[in-house]
Amino acid sequence: MPVLICGSLAYDTIMVFHGKFGEHILPDQIHILNVSFVVPDMRREFGGTAGNIAYNMGLLGGEPLIMATVGDDFGPYRERLDALKISRAHIREVPGTFVAQAFITTDLDANQITAFHPGAMSSSYVNKVGDAKGVALGILAPDSRDGMLQHAEQFHDAKIPFIFDPGQQMSVFKGYELKHFIELADYVAVNDYEARVLEERIGEPITKLTERVKAFFVTKGAEGSVIYADGQQISVPSVREERRVDPTGCGDAYRSGLLYGIERGWSWEKTGRLANTMGSIKIEHRGPQGHHPTRAEIEARFMAAFDEPRFG
């Protein structure tokens, strides 16, 4: 059945400065900063939380349904989604705006300077969860503040179980709002840093927060992930990658595995293993959607890492 993915579609423009920012920024002149960097390397990637999660679900053979808002420059992304056979039924174009865009400049020390333009994403609240029919499961991924607040309520009112994934939007919400999101959600997915921020902002330990949902997922990078569910703390080991190229989008790849497993009623351990497998495959490639494994290749990685039977 369709899985509704509420989140962003975005273009990521990634540039590389062949030097070090620190050598061109004078600490005592930071208050009048005016610098320019020549960036010989530049690429444009398709991204956004909803786009990345849907892309990975498509690789698994799932049925992703994106709910997002886009601008006048949506054309290239539209063609990509059509080629991937990912539905655009609930992607709304907002005239006079741009698709959300991140402009990222990285130096040789892996420092980054990023500018983010939300564009049409700011209007995500115009979409309504109730407009998507036959949905069995959803995820509330980082999006506009108003959109996330409204979509959480709409998921809950429609009795559609969903994952709350605050991600980089966590800072725009107050503690009581984050707590309310968790009360509405059936599942929560965060990384270990975000878990600590939730604890601090809400004023409750993770062990207490996990009691409010069916499952609470915490990723720990190379250390794998932990799933808090049914009064248990399940540690899921990471999947060894062949090379570590780019972590951008690994969290979204992980979430696609969660959605696939939850929708099929898998055990928490098996679901976490697939999620970790998807993150491992992603990190070996540049860009959030730069990996192209077949379903058979995903299964092979999954079975080799965990001695599991084929998944269906």
C-alpha positions in Angstrom: 0.0 0.0 0.0 1.2 3.6 -0.5 3.3 5.2 2.1 2.8 9.0 2.4 6.1 11.0 2.7 5.5 14.6 3.8 8.7 16.6 3.4 10.8 18.7 1.0 12.0 18.4 -2.5 15.1 20.4 -3.1 18.1 21.1 -5.3 21.5 20.9 -3.6 24.3 22.9 -5.3 27.6 21.6 -3.9 30.8 23.5 -4.5 34.4 22.7 -3.5 36.9 25.4 -2.6 40.5 24.2 -3.1 41.8 25.9 0.0 40.9 26.5 3.6 38.4 29.0 4.8 40.5 29.8 7.9 43.3 31.1 5.7 41.1 33.8 4.2 39.0 34.9 7.2 40.7 37.2 9.6 39.4 36.6 13.1 39.7 40.2 14.2 37.8 41.4 11.1 34.9 38.9 11.4 32.5 41.8 12.1 33.1 43.2 8.6 33.3 39.9 6.8 33.5 40.3 3.0 35.0 37.3 1.2 34.8 35.5 -2.1 35.9 32.0 -2.9 36.6 30.6 -6.3 35.0 27.1 -6.5 36.4 25.1 -9.5 34.2 22.1 -8.6 30.4 22.3 -8.6 27.6 19.9 -9.0 23.9 20.0 -8.6 22.1 17.1 -6.9 18.4 16.2 -6.5 17.6 16.2 -2.9 15.1 17.1 -0.2 13.9 14.8 2.6 10.8 13.6 0.7 12.6 13.1 -2.5 15.5 11.1 -0.9 13.2 8.9 1.1 10.9 8.2 -1.9 13.9 7.4 -4.1 15.2 4.8 -1.7 11.8 3.3 -1.2 11.6 2.9 -4.9 14.8 1.0 -4.9 13.3 -1.4 -2.4 10.2 -1.9 -4.5 7.9 0.1 -2.2 5.1 2.5 -3.1 6.2 6.0 -2.0 3.8 8.9 -2.3 5.4 12.3 -2.0 3.5 15.3 -0.5 5.5 18.5 -1.1 5.4 22.0 -2.6 7.7 23.1 -5.4 8.4 26.2 -7.5 8.6 27.3 -11.2 12.0 25.5 -11.6 10.5 22.1 -10.9 11.0 20.9 -14.4 14.2 18.8 -14.1 12.9 17.2 -10.9 9.5 16.5 -12.5 11.3 14.6 -15.3 13.3 12.6 -12.8 10.3 11.6 -10.8 8.5 10.6 -13.9 11.5 8.5 -15.1 11.5 6.8 -11.7 7.8 6.2 -11.8 7.3 8.0 -8.5 3.8 9.6 -8.3 3.5 13.4 -8.4 -0.2 13.4 -7.4 0.4 15.3 -4.2 3.2 17.6 -5.3 1.8 21.1 -5.6 3.5 23.8 -7.7 3.4 27.3 -6.1 3.7 29.9 -8.9 6.3 32.7 -8.4 8.6 30.6 -6.2 11.7 28.4 -6.5 12.1 24.8 -5.4 13.9 24.8 -2.0 17.6 25.0 -2.6 20.8 24.5 -0.6 24.1 26.1 -1.7 27.0 24.3 0.1 30.6 25.3 -0.2 33.2 22.9 1.3 36.9 23.5 1.8 39.8 21.1 2.0 39.3 20.7 5.8 35.7 19.6 5.2 34.4 22.8 6.7 31.1 23.9 5.1 29.3 27.2 4.5 25.7 26.7 3.6 22.9 29.0 2.5 19.4 27.5 2.3 16.5 29.1 0.5 13.2 27.4 1.5 11.3 28.8 -1.5 8.0 26.9 -2.2 8.7 24.7 0.9 7.4 27.5 3.0 3.9 26.9 1.6 3.8 23.1 2.4 0.9 23.7 4.7 -1.4 24.1 1.7 -1.2 20.3 1.2 -3.6 18.1 3.2 -2.9 14.6 4.4 -6.5 13.7 3.9 -6.2 14.2 0.2 -4.1 11.1 -0.1 -6.3 8.0 -0.2 -5.5 4.4 0.7 -2.4 5.3 2.8 -1.3 2.7 5.3 1.7 4.6 6.8 3.4 7.9 6.7 6.4 9.9 7.7 6.7 13.5 8.8 10.1 14.6 7.5 11.7 18.0 7.9 9.6 20.6 6.1 8.2 24.0 6.8 7.2 24.8 10.4 3.5 25.3 9.6 3.4 22.3 7.3 4.8 20.0 9.9 2.5 21.2 12.6 -0.6 20.8 10.5 0.4 17.5 8.9 1.1 15.9 12.3 -2.4 16.7 13.4 -3.9 15.5 10.1 -2.0 12.2 10.3 -3.3 11.7 13.8 -6.9 12.7 13.0 -6.9 10.3 10.0 -5.6 7.5 12.2 -2.6 7.0 9.9 0.4 5.8 11.9 3.5 7.9 11.1 7.1 8.4 11.9 8.1 11.8 13.4 11.5 12.8 11.9 12.4 16.3 13.2 15.9 16.4 11.7 17.3 19.8 10.8 14.0 21.5 11.6 14.2 20.7 15.3 15.5 24.1 16.2 12.3 25.9 14.9 10.1 24.2 17.5 9.7 24.8 21.2 10.0 22.0 23.7 6.3 21.6 24.3 5.7 21.4 20.5 8.3 18.7 20.1 6.6 16.8 23.0 3.3 17.2 21.2 4.7 15.8 18.0 5.8 12.7 19.9 2.4 12.3 21.5 0.7 12.4 18.1 3.3 10.1 16.4 3.5 6.3 16.5 7.3 6.3 15.8 10.2 8.7 16.2 13.5 8.6 14.2 16.5 10.7 15.2 20.3 10.5 15.2 22.1 10.4 18.5 22.8 14.1 18.6 19.1 14.9 17.9 18.1 12.5 20.7 20.2 14.5 23.2 18.6 17.8 21.9 15.2 16.3 22.4 16.0 15.4 25.9 17.2 18.9 26.7 14.4 20.7 24.9 11.6 18.6 26.3 13.2 18.0 29.7 12.7 14.3 29.8 15.2 11.4 29.3 15.1 9.3 26.2 13.9 6.3 28.2 10.8 8.3 29.2 10.2 9.7 25.7 10.4 6.2 24.2 7.4 5.1 26.3 5.2 7.5 24.4 5.5 5.7 21.0 5.5 2.2 19.6 9.2 2.5 18.6 11.9 5.1 18.9 14.8 4.8 16.5 18.3 6.3 17.2 21.1 6.1 14.6 24.7 6.2 15.8 26.7 6.3 12.6 29.4 3.7 12.4 28.1 2.2 15.7 24.8 1.2 14.0 21.4 2.0 15.6 19.3 1.4 18.6 15.6 0.7 18.6 13.5 1.3 21.8 10.3 -0.8 21.5 8.1 -3.0 23.6 10.1 -2.1 26.7 13.4 -3.3 25.1 16.5 -1.7 23.8 17.5 -3.4 20.6 21.0 -2.7 19.3 21.4 -3.2 15.6 25.0 -3.3 14.2 26.1 -1.2 11.3 26.7 -2.7 7.9 30.4 -2.4 6.8 30.7 -0.1 3.8 33.2 -0.8 1.0 34.2 2.9 1.0 33.0 6.1 2.7 32.3 8.7 0.1 29.5 11.0 1.2 27.1 10.8 4.3 24.6 13.3 2.7 21.2 11.5 2.6 22.2 8.5 4.7 19.5 9.3 7.3 16.9 9.4 4.6 18.1 6.1 3.1 17.8 4.6 6.7 14.3 5.9 7.0 13.2 4.2 3.8 14.2 0.9 5.3 12.2 1.7 8.4 9.1 2.5 6.4 9.5 -0.7 4.3 9.8 -2.9 7.3 7.0 -1.3 9.4 4.6 -1.4 6.4 5.2 -5.1 6.1 4.9 -5.9 9.8 8.5 -7.1 10.2 10.2 -7.5 13.6 12.0 -4.5 14.9 15.4 -6.2 14.6 14.8 -7.1 10.9 13.5 -3.6 10.1 16.5 -2.0 11.7 18.9 -4.3 9.8 17.4 -3.3 6.5 17.5 0.4 7.5 21.2 0.1 8.4 21.8 -1.7 5.1 20.3 1.2 3.1 22.4 3.7 4.9 25.5 1.7 4.2 24.8 1.5 0.5 24.1 5.2 0.3 27.4 6.3 2.0 29.4 4.7 -0.7 28.2 7.1 -3.3 28.2 10.9 -3.9 25.0 12.8 -3.4 21.8 11.8 -1.7 20.4 10.0 -4.7 23.6 8.9 -6.5 23.4 5.2 -5.7 21.6 2.8 -8.1 21.6 -0.7 -6.6 19.1 -3.2 -7.9 16.7 -4.9 -5.4 18.8 -8.1 -5.8 21.9 -6.2 -4.9 20.2 -4.7 -1.8 19.1 -8.2 -0.8 22.6 -9.6 -1.3 24.1 -6.9 1.0 21.4 -7.5 3.6 21.8 -11.3 3.6 25.6 -11.1 3.7 25.6 -8.7 6.6 23.1 -10.4 8.8 22.7 -14.0 7.5 19.0 -13.2 6.9 16.7 -14.9 4.4 15.6 -12.9 1.4 13.1 -10.2 2.2 9.8 -9.9 0.5 
